[in-house]
Amino acid sequence: MMSKGKFITLEGPEGSGKSTQALLVADYIRNCGREVVCTREPGGVSIAEQLREILLDTKSRIYPTAELLLYAAGRAQHTREKIMPALKNSKFVICERFTHASIAYQGYGRGLSKELIGQLNYIATGGIKPNLTVILDIDIKTGLKRVKSSEGKLDRLESENVTFHEKVRNGYLEIASEDRNIEVVSALNTEEVIKEGIIDILRKRDII
């Protein structure tokens, strides 16, 4: 039995398959006898899901700083209502997007202060950090094509121009180069190959 919970986050550009991999990895960990909570950002709990609707609605016109604060507000609620209790109860938590998303999207994408984002992330999370962050990397054209194919439409962030998405992707890769708790996995392989790659990383890092 694990003495404490483990926190895994999945990040990456649009269409990189975070939701699919969250479910596949969670199933594997459950089959190993551990309890797993799957969640996402923005969202995860009622109040944060309401903020998600505002943030991703194509009709919403949100200034970058307001966008950052809305994400931080949702994260603060999500962390305390769902993530912290699960970790305290020795569960695995797999979250689609977390603090690194704000750095990539609002920092690199919107051009907001990374120092400010770091401060807000710390306040929102109470200092909690993932045991491992996996960035699923994919080229922008392929990623957006996947989204359109699966959902038939794009949300507010997905609808941003290619330049914005390139900044986000490059931001993720730069973040990964500076943090030893981040691993980059190509999202261009089959779902099974990607899952096995993530599981292999978890094993090597003695997380499972």
GINORZI-V649096 format. One record per helix or strand. SS is the DSSP state (a for helix, b for strand). FROM is the first residue (numbers start at 1). TO is the last residue. Records with the same first field share a line. If there is no record, write none. Layout:
BEGIN
SS->FROM-TO ; FROM-TO
END
This chain:
BEGIN
b->6-11 ; 36-40 ; 92-96 ; 132-137 ; 182-186
a->18-31 ; 46-56 ; 64-88 ; 99-109 ; 114-125 ; 140-151 ; 162-177 ; 191-204
END
